[in-house]
Amino acid sequence: MQITWLGHSSFRLQGKVGADLVTVVTDPYNSEKTGLKMPKVEADIVSISHDHDDHNNLDAIKGEPFVVRGAGEYESSGVYIDGIQSYHDANKGSERGENIMFRFEIEDISIAHLGDLGHELDEKQLERLEGTDILLVPIGGVYTIDAQKAVSVINQIEPRLVIPMHYKTPGLKFDLGTLDQFLKAIAIKPRYEEKLKISKKELPQEDMELVVLSL
């Protein structure tokens, strides 16, 4: 499997399902809104965690993908998808509305994308995320959980590998917390990769690992 960060909360997840290479793209963003350059990419599946301009730009996606934007269980192109209801803030959505966390099963690896999660998780949400191998987690605060809350959520889920997202990067038009703030909070030495290529057997077996992907 290969994971490429496209910026902000958008990733390209690619893995083999039988003889076919399947591509999932998460939360494609509007370049004008964010100040970042969303590449035109082709996808078989697109997930949208919530309907804001920096997460829902389907115009950036080539092809005719299967689009998931709600809670529930789905399967497309041999990929199992679980959409899990959550909120964009700590007050049950009263400030910024709802958010869908998505869990994907690709190449026997479980990947969870938390979208713009705004709170720590309850028992039902944690049950749905049990067994997550790779966690894509927002860390920038302001509109999502911040660095300290992100560490709390990571400890709740206990993934094998963590990839941060939704933080301040060069060119981003709005203010978010920084990667350095998160690195201080989590106190795990990261490894830096342009893209992450990993198989089930290569996942860390003991200590959790932190991978920072470059743009």
C-alpha positions as CSV (number, residue, x, y, z in Angstrom):
1,M,0.0,0.0,0.0
2,Q,1.1,3.6,-0.7
3,I,-0.1,6.7,1.1
4,T,0.6,10.1,-0.4
5,W,-0.3,13.4,1.4
6,L,-1.9,15.8,-1.0
7,G,-2.1,18.6,1.6
8,H,-4.4,19.7,4.4
9,S,-6.7,16.6,5.1
10,S,-6.4,15.1,1.6
11,F,-4.5,11.8,1.1
12,R,-4.3,9.4,-1.8
13,L,-4.4,5.8,-0.6
14,Q,-3.5,3.2,-3.2
15,G,-3.6,-0.6,-2.7
16,K,-4.1,-3.8,-4.6
17,V,-7.5,-5.5,-4.5
18,G,-7.0,-8.7,-6.3
19,A,-5.2,-7.8,-9.6
20,D,-6.5,-4.2,-9.5
21,L,-4.9,-1.1,-8.1
22,V,-7.6,0.9,-6.2
23,T,-7.2,4.5,-5.4
24,V,-9.0,6.3,-2.5
25,V,-8.8,10.1,-2.1
26,T,-9.9,11.7,1.2
27,D,-11.2,15.3,1.6
28,P,-10.1,17.0,-1.6
29,Y,-9.9,20.8,-1.0
30,N,-10.5,24.0,-2.9
31,S,-7.2,25.6,-3.8
32,E,-8.5,29.1,-3.8
33,K,-10.0,28.7,-0.4
34,T,-6.9,27.1,1.2
35,G,-4.1,28.7,-0.7
36,L,-2.7,25.2,-1.4
37,K,-2.5,23.5,-4.7
38,M,-4.9,20.6,-4.9
39,P,-3.6,18.3,-7.7
40,K,-6.0,16.9,-10.2
41,V,-6.1,13.2,-9.3
42,E,-8.0,10.2,-10.4
43,A,-9.8,8.1,-7.8
44,D,-12.1,5.1,-7.6
45,I,-13.4,6.2,-4.2
46,V,-13.6,9.7,-2.6
47,S,-14.5,10.3,1.1
48,I,-15.8,13.7,2.3
49,S,-15.8,14.1,6.1
50,H,-18.0,17.3,6.0
51,D,-19.3,19.8,3.5
52,H,-16.8,22.7,3.8
53,D,-14.8,24.1,0.9
54,D,-11.5,22.9,2.2
55,H,-12.7,19.3,2.3
56,N,-15.3,18.7,-0.4
57,N,-13.8,19.7,-3.8
58,L,-15.0,16.9,-6.0
59,D,-14.1,19.0,-9.1
60,A,-10.5,18.1,-8.4
61,I,-11.2,14.4,-8.9
62,K,-10.9,12.8,-12.4
63,G,-13.0,9.8,-13.3
64,E,-16.4,8.7,-11.9
65,P,-15.5,7.8,-8.3
66,F,-17.8,6.3,-5.7
67,V,-18.3,9.1,-3.2
68,V,-19.0,8.5,0.5
69,R,-20.0,11.4,2.7
70,G,-22.2,9.9,5.4
71,A,-22.2,7.4,8.3
72,G,-22.7,3.8,7.6
73,E,-21.0,0.8,6.0
74,Y,-20.0,0.7,2.4
75,E,-18.1,-1.5,-0.1
76,S,-16.7,-0.3,-3.4
77,S,-14.0,-1.7,-5.7
78,G,-13.4,-4.4,-3.1
79,V,-12.6,-1.8,-0.3
80,Y,-14.6,-1.9,2.9
81,I,-15.5,1.5,4.3
82,D,-17.1,2.4,7.6
83,G,-18.4,6.0,8.1
84,I,-18.5,6.9,11.8
85,Q,-20.6,9.8,13.1
86,S,-18.8,12.5,15.1
87,Y,-18.7,16.3,15.5
88,H,-16.7,19.2,14.2
89,D,-16.6,20.8,17.6
90,A,-16.7,19.8,21.3
91,N,-20.3,20.8,21.7
92,K,-22.1,18.1,19.7
93,G,-21.9,20.1,16.5
94,S,-23.7,23.2,17.8
95,E,-20.7,25.4,16.6
96,R,-19.5,23.8,13.3
97,G,-21.8,20.9,12.6
98,E,-21.2,17.2,12.1
99,N,-18.1,15.3,10.9
100,I,-17.7,11.8,9.5
101,M,-14.6,9.7,10.4
102,F,-13.9,7.0,7.8
103,R,-12.2,3.7,8.2
104,F,-10.9,1.8,5.2
105,E,-9.7,-1.8,4.8
106,I,-7.1,-2.0,2.1
107,E,-4.6,-4.8,1.6
108,D,-5.6,-6.2,5.1
109,I,-4.6,-2.8,6.6
110,S,-7.1,-0.7,8.5
111,I,-6.7,3.1,7.9
112,A,-8.8,5.6,9.8
113,H,-9.2,9.2,8.6
114,L,-10.7,11.4,11.4
115,G,-11.7,14.4,9.2
116,D,-12.2,17.6,11.2
117,L,-12.8,15.8,14.5
118,G,-13.4,18.3,17.3
119,H,-13.6,16.2,20.4
120,E,-12.3,13.1,22.2
121,L,-14.1,9.8,21.3
122,D,-16.9,8.0,23.1
123,E,-17.1,4.2,23.7
124,K,-19.2,3.5,20.6
125,Q,-16.9,5.4,18.3
126,L,-13.9,3.7,19.8
127,E,-15.5,0.3,19.2
128,R,-15.8,1.1,15.5
129,L,-12.2,2.2,15.4
130,E,-10.8,-0.7,17.3
131,G,-7.9,-2.4,15.5
132,T,-6.9,0.7,13.5
133,D,-3.4,0.2,12.1
134,I,-2.8,3.6,10.5
135,L,-4.4,6.8,11.9
136,L,-4.6,10.0,9.9
137,V,-5.3,12.6,12.6
138,P,-5.9,16.4,12.6
139,I,-3.6,18.3,15.0
140,G,-3.9,22.0,14.2
141,G,-6.6,23.2,16.5
142,V,-8.8,26.2,15.8
143,Y,-11.3,24.1,13.7
144,T,-10.3,20.7,15.0
145,I,-8.7,19.0,18.0
146,D,-5.4,20.7,18.9
147,A,-2.0,19.0,19.5
148,Q,-2.8,18.0,23.1
149,K,-6.3,16.6,22.3
150,A,-4.8,14.8,19.3
151,V,-2.4,13.0,21.6
152,S,-5.4,12.0,23.8
153,V,-7.3,10.7,20.8
154,I,-4.3,8.8,19.6
155,N,-4.0,7.2,23.0
156,Q,-7.7,6.3,22.9
157,I,-7.3,4.5,19.5
158,E,-3.9,3.0,20.0
159,P,-2.9,2.7,16.3
160,R,0.3,1.2,15.2
161,L,1.3,4.2,13.1
162,V,0.2,7.8,13.1
163,I,0.3,10.4,10.3
164,P,-0.6,14.0,11.3
165,M,-2.7,16.3,9.0
166,H,-4.6,19.6,9.0
167,Y,-1.9,21.8,10.4
168,K,-0.1,25.0,9.4
169,T,1.9,24.5,6.1
170,P,3.5,27.1,3.8
171,G,0.8,28.9,1.7
172,L,-2.2,28.0,3.9
173,K,-4.5,31.0,4.0
174,F,-5.8,30.4,7.5
175,D,-4.2,30.0,10.9
176,L,-3.6,26.6,12.4
177,G,-1.3,25.1,15.0
178,T,2.1,23.9,13.8
179,L,3.7,20.5,13.4
180,D,6.3,21.4,16.0
181,Q,3.6,21.9,18.6
182,F,2.3,18.4,18.0
183,L,5.8,16.9,18.0
184,K,6.4,18.4,21.5
185,A,3.1,17.1,22.7
186,I,3.4,13.5,21.5
187,A,7.1,13.2,22.3
188,I,7.8,10.5,19.7
189,K,10.6,11.0,17.3
190,P,9.1,11.0,13.8
191,R,10.4,9.7,10.6
192,Y,10.0,11.8,7.5
193,E,8.8,10.3,4.2
194,E,7.8,11.7,0.8
195,K,5.4,8.8,0.5
196,L,4.7,5.9,2.8
197,K,4.9,2.5,1.2
198,I,4.0,-0.2,3.7
199,S,2.6,-3.7,3.9
200,K,0.7,-5.4,6.8
201,K,3.8,-7.3,7.8
202,E,5.9,-4.1,7.9
203,L,3.6,-2.4,10.4
204,P,5.3,-1.8,13.8
205,Q,4.6,-4.6,16.2
206,E,5.5,-3.0,19.5
207,D,6.0,0.8,19.9
208,M,3.7,3.1,17.9
209,E,5.5,5.0,15.1
210,L,5.0,8.5,13.9
211,V,5.4,9.4,10.2
212,V,5.4,12.9,8.8
213,L,4.7,13.1,5.1
214,S,6.0,15.9,2.9
215,L,4.0,17.9,0.3
